[in-house]
Amino acid sequence: MSGFKSIFAAGLVVASLSGAYAQNFKVDNTHSSVGFKIKHLGIATVTGSFKDFDAKFSFDEKTNSLSIVDATIQVDSINTNDAKRDDHLKSKDFFDEDKFPTISFKVSKPISVKKGSVAKVPGELTIKGVTKPAILNVKYTGIAKDPWGNTKLGFEADTKIKRADFGITWNKALETGGVLVGEEVDIKIEGEAAASAQ
């Protein structure tokens, strides 16, 4: 029994050490962007972005382990450089911002994200009150300290979704065939996060 206790205690020490280097990070909005693009008329691409978002996560540089990702986007901050189009996107035809003011992405299980390579990070994406599994392709670009001694982590991420999967089905048929708004949405995130206490 004493031998078993020793092995168990050693296991606890190893487990505690494996998480000892994990840091909490909060995305720095001033050095980050959340953008998207979608086909228009089947011949062009419209781009847009969200200006108001929050995200936090935990990352262990020693083990390359990413965990506890929690990101929220404010629908009201959508910007496609056309106020009327933005208002339409906020309406019931699309995001229904009055009823569903946020978009969220959450990851609960740790996953390895190595510097310079792309990792497929599975999580739960919620849009318009509908939650679906989604894969975020994440590239960790490194950790550095700014001139004021703050630890910063760089990353890039992208994914592709079908808007109909989240109940966003509004469209208009074209006389020449096809539809006004594309079905697939490409999402691109470029970010910098700062080490935080929580």
RAFENBEL-V510807 format. One line per field, one symbol per residue. ss: DSSP state (A for helix, B for strand, O for the rest). psi: psi as a letter, one per 40 degrees, with the letter a starting at -180 (. if undefined). burial: I if it has 24 or more other C-alpha atoms within 12 Angstrom, else O. A space follows every 10 residues. Layout:
ss = ???
psi = ???
burial = ???
//
This chain:
ss = OAAAAAAAAA AAAAAAAAOO OBBBBBBOAA AOBBBBBBBB OOOBBBBBBB OOBBBBBBBB OOOOBBBBBB BBBBAAABBO OOAAAAAAAA OOOOOOOOOO OBBBBBBOOO BBOOBOOBBB BBBBBBBOOB BBBBBBBBBB BBBBBOOOOO BBBBBBBBBB BBAAAAOOOO OOBOOOOOBO BBBBBBBBBB BBBBBBOO
psi = dddddddddd dddddddded ehihihhhde fiihiiiiih eeeihhiiih dhiiiiihhh ddefhhifhh ihhhdeeihe fhddddddde iddcefdddg eihihihdhi ihhiheihih hhahhhhfeh hiiihhhhhh eihihieeeh hihiiiiiih ihdddfegeh ihiideiaid hidihhhhhh ihihhid.
burial = OOOOOOOOOO OOOOOOOOOO OIIIIIIIOO OIIIIIIIOO OOOOOIIIII IIIIIIIIII IOOIIIIIII IIIIIIIIII OOOOOIOOII OOOIIIIOOO IIIIIIIOOI IIIIIOOOII IIIIIIIIOO OIOIOIIIII IOIOOOOOOO IIIIIIIIII IOIOOIOIOO OOOOOOOOOO IIIOIIIIII IIIIIOOO
//
